[in-house]
Amino acid sequence: MKGIILAGGAGSRLFPLTLVASKQLQPVYDKPMVYYPLTTLIENGIREICLISTPQDIPRFQQLLGDGHRWGLRIDYREQPKPEGIAQAFLVAESFIGSDPVTLILGDNIFYGGDVFHKAFKDFASGAVIFGYRVHDPSRYGVVEFDGQGKAVSIEEKPTAPKSCYAVPGLYLFDNEVVSIAKALKPSPRGELEITDVNMEYLRRGTLRVFPLSRGFAWLDAGTSTSLHEASAYVQTVEKRSGMKIGCPEEAAFRQGFLTLVGLQTEVARLPRCEYRDYLEEVLAEAQRAG
């Protein structure tokens, strides 16, 4: 399976911060925002990744992430001249996807906790997989409705009268049919190719699975100034209490076997003296003690 990080958009909800840098390059506590979705993909075994962003921001992402080889990845880049919906990503990245299944993650979504993602990726064979997360303000999101047996029966994009409290977070797994489905979409009234319409097509075909996320799972959407601050506070609190970092691609790549012990040593050595390096030195020392 290949992965897409959608990191485009104008970032207008974060104005004036986005006059300086792309939304997905803003800091979430001690790391650039894009590190978090990147780490989520790595943790779930994805090592071929396409990052989609604006023409002006692509060079900044390339400077930050490079081609991914230092983490055992391959990172390609595609330009999205103007944002025309999440589902547009499958058209922009069509040549990257090829004949493979693909997972799409939004560049401003941060996930932490539980093993639902790991199971979903491991068991994925065909169709589509999305997730449901209970929120108090579902009208801001795509909303999934369940029947009495827990089966998804409808999905609505930003409904004024939500049929449930379960929002669909920005992580989706699709088989290769998603490309042809995206090509057949018509723009919504707001002029976008909606990811909800893609999900609805899979639902109509009877090949959509929805996994509810548990109470202990955290989903943070860092797309506004307030939520960006809240995400930073959350990450700081968890990292301080647990002693483990959230959104650390070097550690994730090492634990996935994408990066060898020698490779991790090389990565640590190239970093300047900082708290981030101190943490990776602890990871390295622990691995060396374990033999």
N, C-alpha and C positions, 0 to 999 in steps of 0.2 A: 504494500500500500504506500502511496505517495502522500505528501502533505502540502497544504497551501496555508500560508499566513496572509490574511487580507489586512494590509496596513495602509490603506489609502484614505480617501476622504479629506474634507477640508478642515476637520477638527474645530468647527465653529463653536461648539459648546465649551471648548477650552480656551477660547479667545480671552486675553491676548497672549497666552503662553505659546500658542501655535504660530505666532509671528516669528518666534525664535527657532522652534524645531517642531517636527511632526509630532502628532499626538502620541504615536507609538514609540517615540524616542524620549518622551518625558520620563523623569525619574519616578519610580514607585519604590519608595524608601531608598534602597542602596543600589538599585539596578535599573537600566532602561526598561521601559514597559515591555518591549518586544521580547526580552529575555524570558518572560513568564510563559507566553504561548509557545515559544520555541522549546522551552524545557518540557512543557506538557507533551509536545509531539515526540521529543527524544525519549521521555519516560515510557512512552507507549510503542517504542520500537521503530519510529519513523526516522529514516536517515536521508531520504531524498525529499527536499523541501523547496517550494517555490514561494518567494515573497513578492507580493503584489503591492505596489505603492504608486505615488504620483511621480511624474518625470523629474520634478525638482528634488524629491526626497530620496529617490533610489540611490544616488551617490552616497548619501549619508548612511544608509543602511549597509551599503557595500563596504564603506569604511569601518563600520562597527563589526560586521559579521564576516566579511570576506566571502570566500566560496565555501566555507564550512569545513574545509579539510582538516583544520587543526582540532576539530571535535569529532572527526570521523564521519562527517556529513558531506552532502553535496547540496549547496544552496544556489538556486537559480533566481533570477529576478525578471519580473515582467512589469511593464508600465500600464497603469490604468489612467488614461488621459483625463477622464472625469468620472466621478462616482455615479454609477447608474444601477445600483443595487448589488446586494451580496452575491446573487446568482450569476452576475456578470463575470465573477472570478473564474468560472468554469470555461467561459469563452476565451478570456484573456490567457488562461493557462492550458488551453486545449493541447497544444503540442507537447507541453511538459507532462500532462497526464497520460497521453498515449492510450494504451489499452488497459491501463491499471485501474484498480479502485483508488479512491482518494478520500482523504479527510480534510475538512476545511475548518480552520479556527480563526476567530476574529482577533485582531492584534491588540484590542483593548480589553480582552477577557482574561481574568486570572482565576485559576482553579486550584483548590487545595483540599486534600483529605480523601480517604476512602479508596476502594479498589474497583469501583464500578467502571471507570474508563478502561482500566487494564483488562477486565473481563470482556468488555464490549469489543475492544480491538482484537483480543485473542480469539474470540468466537466469531468474528465477522466473516461471512461467506458471500452474501449477496444482498441486494435490496438496499435499504437505508436504515441507519440508526441515529436517533436523536435522543435528547435527554429532557427530563422535566424537573424543574426546580421551583419549590413553593416560594412565592413572593407576596408581599402585601400590596403591591401596586402593579398587577399584571397587565393593565391597559397600556403600559409602556413597551410591552414586548410582544413577540409571537406567543400565543397561548394555546396549549393543548388541552382538549377535553377528553375525559375518560368515561367509559361506561361502568356499570356495576362490577364487572369482572376485571377492571383495570386495563382494558384495551382502549387504545386511542381511537376516537370516533370523529374528531374534527380538530383543525388548527386554524386559528385566525390571527392576522397580523394587526397588532395594536387595536384591539376591539374596544369600543366605547362601553360595551356591557359584556365583560369577560365571562365565559362559561365555566371557568375554573380559576384556581389560584396558581396554576402551574405554568411558568414561563419556560420557553425553550432557550437554553443558553447557547452561546456562540461556538459550539463544537458539533460537527456533523460528519457522519461516515456514509459514504455512498459507493455503490458499484459503478462500473464504467458507463452505465446507462445515463448517468447524471449529465453527461455532455450533450447528448441528443435531447434530453428533457429541457436543459437550459436553452438550447437553440430554438426550441419550439415555444418558449415563453413569450407572452406579450407584456409590454410594460404595464404596470399598475397605474391607477389614477395619479399617483405621485411621480410617474415617469421612471419607475425603477423595475428591474427584474428581481422579483421577490423570492427570497429563499423559502418563504412559507409556501409559495406556489409549487416549488420543487418538492417540498415535503408532502404537500397535498397530492401531488401526482403519484408518489410512491404509496401514499395511503389508499388512493383509489385502486392501485394495482394490487393492494393487499400485501405489499412487501416492506412496509414501514414498521419498525420496532421502536418503542419508546421506553427508556429506562428511567424511572424516577430516581432522583438523587436523594440520599438520606439526610437526616437532620444534621449529622456531623460534617457534612460536606460544605465547603465554602465556595461560592461563586461571586466574584467581584467584577463589576463592569466599571472600568476606570475612565469613562468617557466625558465626565464633567469635572469641574474644579473641586466640587464637594466630594464626589466619589473617588477622585484621584487622591485626595487627602485621606479619606477613610481607608482606601486600599493600602496606602503607605503605613498608616497607623496599625492596621491589621497585620501586615507583614512584619513590621518591627516587633510587635507584641509576640507573635508566634515564634519568630527567630530568637528573641531574647529568652523566652521561657524554655524552648526546646533545644536551643543550641544548634539547630539545623537550619540551613537556608532554604527558602522557597525561590524557585526560578533561577537555579544555578546550572547553566548548560554544561559546564565542564564536569561537575559532579555527576549529572544525569548521564552524560555520554560515557563516563568511566564505568558507572554501575551497569549500564547497558552493554558494556563490552565494545562500544564503538571506539573507545580511547583506551590504550594500554596503560599500564603503570608507568612505563617510560614516557609515554605521550603525556600523561598527567604531570609528571615531573617537569617536562619541557614547558607545558602550559603555565605551571606555577612559576617557573624561573623567569618567564618573560613578563610577568606582571610587576608593576611597581609596588613598593611597600605600602600596604593599605589593609583595611579590615577584611576586604574580600580575599586578598592573598593569604592573610592569616588563617581564614577559615579553610581554604583549599589546602594549606599546609597541614592542617589538622586531619583533613580527609586523607591526604597522602600518607601521613604518619600512621594513621589507623590501618590503612591498607598494607603498609609495609610490616606492621606488627602482626597482621593476620597471615602474612606470608603469601 
